[in-house]
């Protein structure tokens, strides 16, 4: 029996960094998750990320990894291995992350959009396993997307395909980091959920337990909505409504077998999933509605790390050809 291969998986998020050593059965070892602290700038954050990588390797106890996979929000240039200007990381311009990782760990490296990596992870090891057509939306600091078409990862012509977070859900609505108005990301990301709640707190006289908090986070809004807080419920209903509309449009366009929702916002569980699933089932065109399962990520918070690991394993296969 051949020994398992191990690779290093790195995920660069706007809120947290996550790393693990992954074996070819999809299991993670030495998993670490720590704050990004993006205000420190790219040099400090990348140094922290690589330090986490070395600590993860030591904790996993599987020896040196054979390759490194990196997931990060876009835009990025995956073939060139460059983070061109990730929207969730202001000031990160043309960072040659693949070359930096390859030099740091002494093995080949690869980078991919985080949601693209995530859909690969879910397709290979999670809730979308075996699906011919699968979509993934990550609801975190921002909103990203990835897709499997005819059983294969879809990247787009320049590697940034699947920007589902920039579907227009409210024409002329809230400003988005991409420069447009009314994008899904401006309503369904954790950042926007918190921002919309804060806006209501200053301009709405409804009672709310959120007024007692010094800082309001998306998870606070979800918890308050679950408890029946009127103001938080209004924010949450708008969130699930726009997300459900966007997923319905995607189901009508792609007719997938499964739509997977992941990212920190999905820790709210059925509070998010049930209204989105109901809206898709009742408004998507038949027969797409009947065929599409809307579910939460089977890999949980490790989804982007596992996706990055899957990319690293694929890189090894390519280098053997």
C-alpha positions in Angstrom: 0.0 0.0 0.0 1.4 3.4 -1.1 2.1 5.9 1.7 -0.3 8.8 2.0 0.9 12.1 0.4 0.7 15.2 2.5 0.4 18.8 1.3 0.3 22.1 3.1 -3.0 24.1 2.7 -3.1 27.9 3.4 -6.3 30.0 3.4 -6.0 33.8 3.4 -9.3 35.4 4.6 -10.1 38.9 5.4 -10.9 38.0 9.0 -8.8 34.9 9.7 -5.9 32.8 8.4 -6.3 29.1 8.4 -3.7 26.4 7.7 -3.4 22.6 7.8 -1.5 19.7 6.5 -3.8 17.6 4.4 -3.4 14.0 3.3 -4.9 12.6 0.1 -7.9 11.2 1.9 -9.0 14.8 2.6 -8.2 14.7 6.3 -6.6 17.7 7.9 -3.8 17.6 10.5 -2.3 20.3 12.6 -5.2 22.7 11.8 -4.7 26.3 12.9 -6.9 29.3 12.6 -5.8 32.8 13.8 -6.8 36.4 13.1 -5.6 38.0 9.9 -5.0 41.4 11.3 -5.0 42.8 7.8 -4.3 46.3 9.1 -0.6 45.2 9.5 -0.2 45.0 5.8 0.8 42.1 3.4 4.4 41.6 4.6 3.4 41.0 8.2 0.3 39.0 7.4 2.2 36.7 5.0 5.0 36.2 7.5 2.4 35.2 10.1 0.8 32.9 7.5 4.0 31.1 6.8 4.9 30.8 10.5 1.5 29.1 11.0 2.4 26.8 8.1 5.6 25.7 9.8 3.8 25.2 13.1 1.1 23.2 11.4 3.8 21.0 9.7 5.4 20.4 13.1 2.1 19.6 14.8 1.0 17.2 12.0 4.1 15.1 12.4 3.9 13.9 8.8 7.2 15.3 7.5 7.7 17.9 4.8 4.7 18.5 2.6 5.1 17.7 -1.1 3.4 20.9 -2.3 1.5 24.0 -1.1 -2.0 25.1 -2.0 -3.2 28.6 -1.3 -6.8 29.9 -1.4 -7.6 33.6 -1.3 -10.3 35.9 -2.4 -9.9 37.6 -5.7 -9.2 39.2 -8.0 -6.1 37.2 -8.5 -4.0 35.8 -11.4 -3.9 32.1 -10.7 -1.7 31.0 -13.6 0.9 33.7 -12.7 0.5 33.0 -9.0 -0.2 36.6 -8.1 -2.8 38.2 -5.8 -3.6 41.2 -8.0 -5.9 43.2 -5.7 -8.1 41.1 -3.4 -11.1 43.2 -2.4 -11.0 41.9 1.2 -7.3 42.8 1.6 -6.9 46.6 0.9 -3.4 47.5 -0.2 -2.5 44.0 -1.4 -1.4 44.8 -4.9 0.4 42.3 -7.2 1.6 40.0 -4.4 3.6 37.0 -5.9 2.2 34.6 -3.3 3.0 31.4 -5.2 6.7 32.3 -5.6 6.9 33.4 -2.0 5.4 30.2 -0.7 7.5 28.0 -3.0 10.6 29.7 -1.7 9.5 29.5 1.9 8.6 25.8 1.9 10.9 24.6 -0.8 8.2 22.8 -2.8 5.8 23.7 -5.7 2.9 25.9 -4.9 -0.4 27.0 -6.4 -3.1 29.6 -5.7 -6.8 29.8 -6.5 -9.7 31.9 -5.7 -11.0 30.8 -2.2 -14.5 29.9 -3.3 -13.2 28.1 -6.4 -10.9 26.1 -4.1 -13.9 25.5 -1.7 -16.2 24.1 -4.4 -13.4 21.7 -5.4 -13.1 20.6 -1.8 -16.8 20.1 -1.4 -17.0 18.2 -4.7 -14.2 15.9 -3.8 -14.7 15.4 0.0 -17.9 17.2 1.1 -21.6 17.9 0.4 -21.2 18.1 -3.4 -19.4 14.8 -3.8 -20.1 13.2 -7.1 -22.3 16.0 -8.5 -21.9 16.8 -12.2 -23.1 20.4 -11.7 -22.5 22.0 -8.3 -22.4 25.6 -7.1 -20.7 27.0 -4.0 -21.2 30.4 -2.3 -19.0 31.5 0.6 -20.6 34.1 2.9 -17.8 35.5 5.0 -16.0 38.9 5.0 -17.2 39.0 1.4 -19.3 36.8 -0.8 -17.6 34.5 -3.3 -18.6 31.7 -5.6 -17.3 28.6 -7.4 -18.7 26.0 -9.7 -18.3 22.5 -10.9 -19.6 22.1 -14.5 -19.8 18.6 -16.1 -17.8 17.2 -13.2 -14.9 19.6 -13.6 -13.8 22.8 -11.9 -14.8 25.9 -13.7 -12.3 28.7 -13.5 -13.3 31.2 -16.2 -11.1 32.5 -19.0 -8.8 34.4 -16.6 -9.3 32.3 -13.5 -11.7 34.6 -11.7 -15.0 33.0 -12.9 -17.8 32.5 -10.4 -17.9 35.9 -8.8 -21.5 35.2 -7.5 -21.1 37.9 -4.8 -21.2 40.5 -7.5 -24.6 39.6 -8.9 -26.8 42.7 -8.7 -29.6 42.1 -6.2 -30.6 45.7 -5.4 -30.1 48.0 -8.4 -28.7 51.3 -7.2 -28.5 49.9 -3.7 -25.6 49.8 -1.2 -22.1 50.5 -2.2 -19.9 47.4 -2.8 -16.1 47.1 -2.6 -16.0 46.3 -6.3 -17.1 49.8 -7.1 -20.7 48.9 -8.1 -24.0 49.3 -6.2 -26.4 46.7 -5.0 -24.2 43.6 -5.2 -25.1 40.4 -3.2 -21.9 41.0 -1.2 -23.2 44.3 -0.1 -26.2 42.5 1.6 -25.2 38.9 2.5 -21.6 39.2 3.7 -20.8 39.2 7.4 -19.4 42.7 7.0 -22.5 44.0 5.3 -24.9 42.4 7.8 -23.2 44.1 10.6 -23.0 47.4 8.7 -26.7 47.4 7.9 -27.6 46.7 11.5 -25.5 49.6 12.6 -27.2 51.9 10.1 -30.6 50.9 11.4 -29.5 51.5 15.0 -28.8 55.1 14.2 -31.9 55.7 12.0 -34.6 53.4 13.4 -36.4 53.7 16.7 -37.3 50.1 17.1 -36.2 48.5 20.3 -33.2 46.2 19.9 -30.8 44.4 22.2 -28.1 45.3 19.7 -28.1 48.8 21.2 -26.4 47.4 24.3 -23.3 46.3 22.3 -20.2 48.4 21.8 -19.5 46.5 18.5 -22.1 44.7 16.4 -21.0 41.6 14.4 -23.0 39.5 12.0 -23.2 36.7 14.6 -24.8 39.1 17.0 -27.4 40.1 14.4 -28.2 36.4 13.8 -28.5 35.6 17.5 -30.7 38.6 18.1 -32.9 37.7 15.2 -33.2 34.1 16.4 -34.4 35.6 19.8 -37.1 37.7 18.0 -35.3 41.1 18.1 -37.4 43.3 15.7 -34.5 45.3 14.3 -32.2 42.3 13.9 -35.1 40.3 12.3 -35.5 43.0 9.7 -31.8 42.9 8.8 -31.8 39.1 8.7 -35.0 38.9 6.6 -33.4 41.2 4.0 -30.3 39.1 4.1 -32.0 35.8 3.4 -34.3 37.4 0.9 -31.5 38.7 -1.3 -29.5 35.6 -0.9 -32.5 33.4 -1.8 -33.2 35.5 -4.9 -29.5 35.2 -6.0 -29.4 31.4 -5.4 -32.7 31.1 -7.3 -31.2 33.0 -10.3 -28.2 30.7 -10.2 -30.4 27.6 -10.0 -32.3 28.8 -13.1 -29.1 29.5 -15.0 -27.1 26.4 -14.1 -29.7 23.8 -13.1 -27.3 22.3 -10.5 -27.8 19.2 -8.5 -26.5 20.9 -5.4 -25.9 24.5 -4.1 -23.5 24.6 -1.1 -23.4 27.5 1.3 -20.3 28.0 3.4 -18.4 30.7 5.3 -18.8 32.2 8.7 -22.3 33.6 8.2 -23.6 30.0 7.7 -22.8 29.2 11.4 -26.3 30.5 11.9 -27.5 27.2 10.5 -31.2 26.7 9.7 -31.8 30.4 10.5 -30.1 31.1 7.2 -30.6 27.9 5.3 -34.4 27.3 5.8 -35.6 30.6 4.3 -33.1 30.5 1.4 -34.0 26.9 0.7 -37.8 27.7 0.8 -37.4 30.6 -1.5 -35.5 28.6 -4.1 -38.0 25.7 -3.9 -41.0 28.0 -4.4 -39.6 30.5 -7.0 -37.0 28.6 -9.1 -38.3 27.4 -12.5 -39.2 23.7 -12.7 -37.7 21.3 -13.1 -34.5 23.0 -11.7 -36.2 23.7 -8.4 -37.0 20.1 -7.8 -33.5 18.9 -8.7 -31.4 21.4 -6.8 -30.5 20.6 -3.2 -29.5 23.7 -1.1 -27.3 22.7 1.8 -24.6 23.9 4.1 -20.9 23.0 3.5 -20.1 19.5 4.6 -16.5 20.5 5.4 -17.6 23.4 7.7 -15.0 26.0 8.6 -12.3 23.9 7.0 -13.8 24.1 3.5 -11.3 26.6 2.0 -8.3 24.8 3.6 -9.5 21.4 2.3 -10.0 23.1 -1.1 -6.5 24.5 -1.0 -5.2 21.0 -0.1 -7.1 19.5 -3.1 -5.4 22.0 -5.4 -2.0 21.1 -3.9 -2.7 17.4 -4.6 -3.8 18.2 -8.1 -0.6 20.1 -8.6 1.4 17.0 -7.8 -0.5 15.0 -10.3 0.2 17.6 -13.0 3.9 17.6 -12.2 4.1 13.8 -12.7 2.6 14.0 -16.2 
